[in-house]
Amino acid sequence: MSLHIIDRRLAGKNKSIGNRERFLRRYKAQIRDAVRGAVSGRGIRDVEQAQDITIPKRDISEPTFHHGQGGVRDTVHPGNTDYLRGDRIARPKGGGAGSGQGQASDSGESEDDFTFTLSKEEFMQVFFEDLALPHLIRTQIGDTPEWKTHRAGYTRDGTPNNLHVVRSMRGALGRRLAMGAPATRELKAMKLHLDELERAPDGHEPEISLLRAQISALELRLKRIPFLDPLDLRFRGIVKTPIPSSKAVMFCLMDVSGSMDEARKDLSKRFFILLYLFLTRHYEKIDIVFIRHHTQAQEVTEDEFFHATESGGTVVSSALELMRTIQQERYSPLEWNIYGAQASDGDNYSNDSGRCRELLAGKLLSVCRYFAYVQVADAEQNLWQEYALLTESHANFAMRKATEQSQIYPVFRDLFKKEGEAA
C-alpha cells in the first residue's frame, strides 16, 4: 500500500500539478466517459475549450492526520436534546440518517457528485488520446531528408565547446607515464647508487661528480615532458545521419451538390472540423488538401471549404480524379503517407458510382494508407452499394453513416481509433 502526502500550503507555484496528474490517472475511465458525454452537448467549434467534468464521488476523500485523545472516552456533545449518556441508538431503517429538508425516496441508490474543471489542454488530451492515423509508417529518405545528430566516440579535432576534459587529461597522464617511466626508473637507480657512494666518498669523488651530472641531466629531461600536449586533446565526436520522415497528407473531399441541404453540410463540416483538430494536434508535419465538388471538383482553401455557398449537380468521381492528380503531382507515396476522407449524402449520377469504385480500387487505394467514407444520409443509394464492394477486398477502406450530430464523434472514433483498440 502506498501513501501519498498532499501539500496544501499556500506557498509555492504549481505545487499541486503532481496531485492533479495523479487524480487524472486514477479516474481516467470516468473522465474519459464524461468527456465523451460532454462532446454531444457542445458545438464542435467549441471543442477546444475547457470543460467542467462531473464524476461520481468514489473514494475521493483524502486521508488526514491529527492527534487523537487516546484511551476510551464517552462523550455527549453540546446541543444534544434526544439522548443521555449510555443510551443505545437504534440503526435508522433503510440506512438513512440525518435531518435534511429534502424529500425522501423509496427506490434507487445515489452518490455525491464531484465536479472539477478540465483545462483546454487536458480536455483535448483525453478527447484524442485513443485516436491515431491508421497504418502510419516512416517512409524512405527523400530528396530533403531529416538529419539527426548523435554521439560517435571521440576525435582529435573539434571545437572548444566539444572538448572532453576528463578524456584529454587521462590521455595526457598516460602519455607522461609512458614517456617518463624508463627515465624515472633510471633516475631512481642513480639516486640509490649515489647514496651508497656518498656514505663512503673516499676514492669515489670523480664517480660521484659524474653521477650527479647525469642525475641533473635526467631530471631536466623529465621536466621537459609537457603536462598537456595537443596530441592529448580529445573532442566529442558528433555526426549527422539521415533519418526517414513520417510525413502525411490528408485529402478532405466534401459533397456540396444540391442534394446536400444545410443539415447534411453541417454534419460534414462537423466531421471535417473534428478531423482537422485531430490532425493538427497529433502530427506536426502533415498537409491537408481541401476538395469541394458538385459536378466539378476544385481544390479550395480551408475557409472556402467550410463557408463557400456554391452548389450544383453531383459527379463524385470528379473529386476522386482531382485527388489522384494532386497526389501524382505533389505527394509521392515513397515519401508521404497518404490518407483520404470523404463526406457525402450518397446521391450520385447513376453511371458515375461505378467509376468511383474503379478509381478507388485501381488508383487511389493502392497508394493510400487509409481512406474513410462518411455518408450523412440514411438511404443506401448506388454510391454506398458500390463502395460496399470495396470493404471486402481492401482493408484500408472504411465506410460509416452519421445522420445526427450526436453520431459524428462516435463515427469519427470508430474510423480513427488506434489499431488493436476497441471503439
N, C-alpha and C positions, 0 to 999 in steps of 0.2 A: 504494500500500500504506500503510495507516495503522498507527501504532504506539501502543499503549496502555501506560502505565506504571501498575502496580498498587501502591498504597501498602499495605504490610503492617505498618506501625509500630503498636505497641500503643496509642499515644496517640490521642485523638480518639474521638468518639461517632458512630456510624452512618456512618463514613467509607467503608465498603465497599458502601453502597447502590448507588452508580453501577456498581461492578463486578458486583453481583448482577443488577441490571436488564439490563446488557449481556449477561450469561450467559443470562438467561431469554429474551432476544430472539434470541440466536444459536441456541439449541437449542429454539426454540418448537415445532417439529413433533414432536420426540422427547418433549418434556414433555407435549404435548397427548395423544399416544398413550399415555403412561404414566399420565396422569390418567384417561383413559377405561378403561384396564385396571384401575385401582385401584377404580373405581366398582363393578365387578361383584363385587369381593371384600369390600365393606363394606356395612353397612346404610345405607339411605337416611337414617335419622335421624342417622347419624354423618357425613353428607356434608360438614358444615361444619368438621370437624376437620382439623388439619394432617396431612400425609401424607409418608412417606419415598418418594422417587421414585428409581428406578434406571434409568439410561440407558446405552447403550454408550459406552465411552470413545473418542471420536473427536476428535482434535485438541484435547483439553482441557489438554494440557501448556502451561505458561506459559513465556515466554522469560525468561531470567535473564542478568544482566550480571556478568562477573567479569574479572579481569586474567589474561591468558594469559602463558605463559612466553616465547613468541616463539621464532622460529627452528625448526630441525628437531631433534627430540630422540627418541632411542630409549631406552625405559625398561622395565625388568623390575621389577615391583612386588614387595615383600617377600611371602613366603609361597608364591611360585610354585615348584613342585617338578617341573613337567612340561616346561618349555621353557627353552632358553638364548637369550641374545641372538643375533639373526639367524635363528632358526628361523622357518620359514613354517608358519602354522597353516592346516590344511585346513578348508574350509567344512563344517559339520555336514550330514549327509544329512537331507533332509526339512525343512530350515530350522530345526530345533530347536537349542536352546542351553541351557547351564546344567546344574546338577546337582541338580535338585529331587528331592523324595522321593515325588512323586505318580506314578501310573501313566500311561504314555503312551497316546495314542490314534492309530490309523492312519487316521482319517477326520474330516472336518469342520474348520472354522476357528472361532476364537473371539477375542473381545476382552475386555479387562478391563472390568468394570462400574464406573460412577461413581455413588455414592449420595449424595443430599443431601436436605434436608427442605424441603418447600414449606410456608410458613406458611398459616394458615387463609385469610387474605385472598388470597394468591397462588393457592391451590388453587381457591377459588371463582371467581376471575377467569378462570382457564384453563377451569374447568368450564363457565362460562356465556358465554364470550366470543363465540361464534358463534351465539348464540340471541337472538331478539327476537320481540315480538308482531307477527305479520304485519299489514301494512296499517295501522299506527298513524299517524294523521294528526292535525293540530291542528283542533279543532272551532271553531265560531264563538263569539263572545263571548256569554256567558250573562248572567244577572241579577247575578252577583257576579264580574265579570271580574278577572283578574290585572292588576296595574299594573307597568309598567316605567319607571324614571326614566332620563333621558338628557340630555345637554347640548344646549342650544338657544341658542347665541350669548351675548350679554351684555344685561343690563338695568340701568336706573338705580336700581332699588330692590332690596334684598335684605338678608340677614343678614351680620354682620361676617365670619363664617367663610367666606362665599362671595365675599368681596371679592377682585377680581383686581388686585393691586398694580401689576404692570407695565402693564396696560392703563389703569389710572387715572392713573399717572404720565405715560404717553405722552399721554393726553388733556390733562393739566394743562400739559405742556410745549407742546403745540400751541396751547392757549388763550393762554398767556403770550406766545408768539411772535406770534400773530395780533393780540392787543390791544396789544402794546408795539412792534411793528415800525415803524409810522409815527412814533411819538414818538421811538423810538431814532434813526431816520434824521434827523429834525428836530434832535434834540439834538446829533448828530454834526456836522451842518452849522453849528449855532450855535457850537459849540466851535471849529471851524476859523475861522469869521469872527472870533470873539473873539481868537484867537491872532494873526490878521493885524492887528487894531486895536491890540492891546497892544504890537506891535512899533513902532508909531508912534502913541503915545497923544495927541500934541498935537492939540487941537481936537476929539477924539473922546470926551472924558470922559462927556458925557451919554449917548451911544450905548452906551459900554462898560457904564455902570451899568445901563441898561435891559436890555442883553443878558444881563448876569449875573443880574438878577432873573428874566428869562424862563427861563434855564437852571436856576435853582434851583426854579422852579415846575414845570418839566417833569420834573426828576429826582424831585421829590416825587410827581408823578403816576405815574411809573413804579414807585416804591416801593409805591404803594397797590394795585398789581395783586397779588392774593393768589397765594401759591405753589400752594395746593391749594384748589379751590372744591368745594362739594358737587355742582356740576354735572359735575365731572370724574370722580366715582366711578363705577366700572363693576363689576357683580357677575355672577358666572357664572350664566347662565340655566339652570335645571333644570325640566323639565316631565315630567309623568306621562302616559303613553299606555296605553290598554287593549290587552292582547295576548290572542290566543286561547289557551285552555288545552288541554293534552294529557291530559285525564282519561280513565281507562279503568276498566271494571268487568269482572271475570271471574266468570262463573257456573260453579260446580263442581257437577255432577249425578252422584250415585253410586247405583247399584242396590244395595239391601240386602235383596232378597227372599230367599225360602227356597232358591232355586236357587244363590244366591251363597254357596258354602261359605267357610270361613276362608281357604283358599289364594287364592281369587279376590278376596275382600275385601282380603286383604293386598296383592295386586297393584294393586288400585285405590287403596288407601291410599298405596302407594309412588309411584304416578304423581302423585297429588294433592299429596303432600308435596313431591315434586320440583318440581311446578308452583308450589306456594306459595313455596318458597325462591327460585325463579326470578323470580317476580313481585315479591316484596317487595324483592329485591336490585336489580332494574333500574328499577323505577318507584316514585317516591315517592307520587304521587297516584293510587292505584288502590284500588278497593273490591273485596272478594271476597265473593261470596254463596254460602253452602254450602247445598245442597239434597239431602236424602236421600229416597228413595222406595221403596215396595213397591207396594201397591195405592193408597196415598195418598202424596202428597208434602208435605213440610214444610220450611220454612227453619229451620236449626239453627245453633248456634254451632260454632266450629272444634272444640272439644273433643267435642261431641256428634257431629259429623260423623265423627270418626275412632274414637270409642270406644263409642258407643251400641250396644246389643245388640238393639234392636227389629227384628223381621223380619215377613215375610208373603208374600202373593202378588206378582204382577208386573203393573203397569199403567204403562208407561214414559211414556205421554202425560201423566200427572198431573204429572210433573216438568217437562215442557216447558210445560204450561199455567201452572204456578206461576211459572216463569221469565218467561213472557210478562206475567203480571200484575204481577210485581215490576218488570219493566223499564218498563212503562207508567206505573206509579205513581211511580217514583223515578229512572229513568235515561232521559232524553230522548236520542234518537240525535243531536240537534242539538248537544248539549253533551258527550256521553260517547261514547267508543269502546267498543263492547260486544263481549265475547268469551264463548264458551261452551265447556266441556269436559265430556264425558260419558263415564262408565265403566260398563260393564255386561257381563254374560255373553251377551247377545243373546237370552235366553229371555224371551218376552213373550206376553201374551194375544194369540192369533192375530188377532182382529179389531181389535186396538189398534195394530199395527205400521203399517198404512196411515194411521191417524190421526196417528201420529208424523211420518211423512213429510210429510203435509199441513200440520201445524203448522210444521215447519221450512221447507218451501218457501213457504208462504203468509204466514207471520207473522214468524218468527224470523230467517231468513237475510237478509231484506230490511233488517233493522236491525243485523245482526251484521257486524263486520269479519271474524270468523273463528270457525268452530265445528269442534271436533275431537271425534271419537268413537273411543274405545279399547275394543275387545272383549277381555275377559280369558278367553275360551274359544275353542277352535279351531273348533268346529262352526259353520257358517254357517246360522243359523236365519232365521226370517222377518224379524226386525228388521234383520239385516245385508243381506238381499236388498232390502228397501225402501230402506234408506239408500244402497245401491249405486247406485240410480237417481238420487240427488241429485248424485253426483260428476260426472256427465256434464254437468249444466246449471248447476252452482253452483261457481265457482272458489274461493269462500270456505268450502267444506266439505271436510273430510278425514277419513278413517277408516283405522285400523290395528288390528292384532292384537298382543297380548302375552300369551303363555301361560306364560312363565317369568320369574323375577326378572331374569335376565341380559338379557332383551329390553326391559325397561322403559326404560332410558336410551337405547338406540338408537331406539326408537319415539318417545320424547319429543323427541330431537334432530331426528328426521325431521319431526315435526309443527311444531316451533317454530324451525326453522333460519332464519337471515336470508335474506331474499329474494335470489335470484340465486346462492346458495352451494350447493355440493354437500353431500349428507348425510354 
